[in-house]
Amino acid sequence: MKKIMIKQYKAPRLSGGGKNKSTNKNRKNTKDDARVMTPGRVVLMAFLILLFVALLGAYLFLTTDLFKPPPPTNIHFPGASIDGDFWIDADNAELHENLAGAWNPDCFTFLVVGTDAGVQTDTMMLAVFDTKKNTVSILSIPRDTYAETRSFAGKITNAYGRGRNIARENGFSNEEIAEEGLKYLKNMIQYTFGLPIQYHVLIDLRGFKYLVNEIGGVEFDVPMRMLYEDPAQNLYINLYPGMQTLNGDQAEQLVRFRSGYESQDMDRIATQQKFLAALMKKMLKFDLKRINALFETASLYMETNISMTDAVWFASRGIHVKLEDVRLNTVPGVWISPHQLAYKKETMEIINKHFNPFTRDIPESNFNINDKGLGVVSPEPINIDGATMADLIK
């Protein structure tokens, strides 16, 4: 039997920096553990499948007993309140004085971004993993959400491309251009929503298609006739309504379709969240023997600062997460062409209740949610609690 050699483990740092990239190149296979997958393991894997890196982390945890990671130490992380222009390294941002010393050492924050192999960030999600309460909260950010700083004003989806352009103009290498684009988007989201982001994952949708194909497709009830094409984006959507098994290409069509919905991006996000629940359900039947091979290819479509040891640590902490403890929310707002304007009051309430990594409330001064001065308010009560994965699977 081949053995996996794991270096001395270091607990995840909360600096938000670093350029470690998860990879499983040259990694040796091990004998699979015969233990049955519990719902907790599936929830962990389904959530971190969006991150891809944790698939291998879960694999290593399930097949080895070679480590017992210590709790996080030397906790320090920058806040989201940025003085002046936010085009700076997040590591140099100052922690808001009202939150100094209030970081919850059991909470870890992630930004998950899906791209179309270009500069459009079709999917943006903030996630908070509380390793003591065994809860995961996922906040979807509509791509048309309006954001504004001294150097940027427009749809938040365009921040990634803006950062890439700045890096290109300043002579960065091709690899650095992608990193700087993600940093720009990451800082924009921190600045807007008051949430410090420790870890980020950028996933090419080609990897998403590969994943769906490798697990044999996902059974899903397509809600409506979906017909759309955009040759400029190489996007061709042609789906019929009803229950069916979607392959990777069809799954991509499903999660990218939005033009036929009444509220476009908001309805699309709701469909994406339901598809994630269906993907989780399918993962209950997934063969653990194929995870390692799956990750070898999936990792080619991913850029992340999550190290392998951190991925293993998160896997070990997520064993007891239950379906009802994975919560999904969407930033609420109203469409006023050409932007989605977020409801500030309700968004702050959602973040402080379900996404706050601090031991006390994030003050209003830490949020920079911009509605163009229109003072938009919700005409009806907003669902602050969102829905759990258990609800969506039902």
Secondary structure, 3 states (H helix, E strand, C coil): CCCCCCCCCCCCCCCCCCCCCCCCCCCCCCCCCCCCCCHHHHHHHHHHHCCCHHHHHHHHHHHCCCCCCCCCCCCCCCCCCCCCCCCCCHHHCCCCHHHCCCECCCEEEEEEEEECCCCCEEEEEEEEEECCCCEEEEEECCCCEEEECCCCEEEHHHHHHHHHHHHHHCCCCHHHHHHHHHHHHHHHHHHHHCCCCCEEEEEEHHHHHHHHHHCCCEEEEECCCEEEEEHHHCEEEEECCEEEEECHHHHHHHHHCCCCCCCCHHHHHHHHHHHHHHHHHHHCCCCHHHHHHHHHHHHHHEEECCCHHHHHHHHHHCCCCCHHHEEEEECCEEEECCEEEECHHHHHHHHHHHCCCECCCCCHHHCCCCCCCCCCCCCCCCCCCCEEHHHHHC
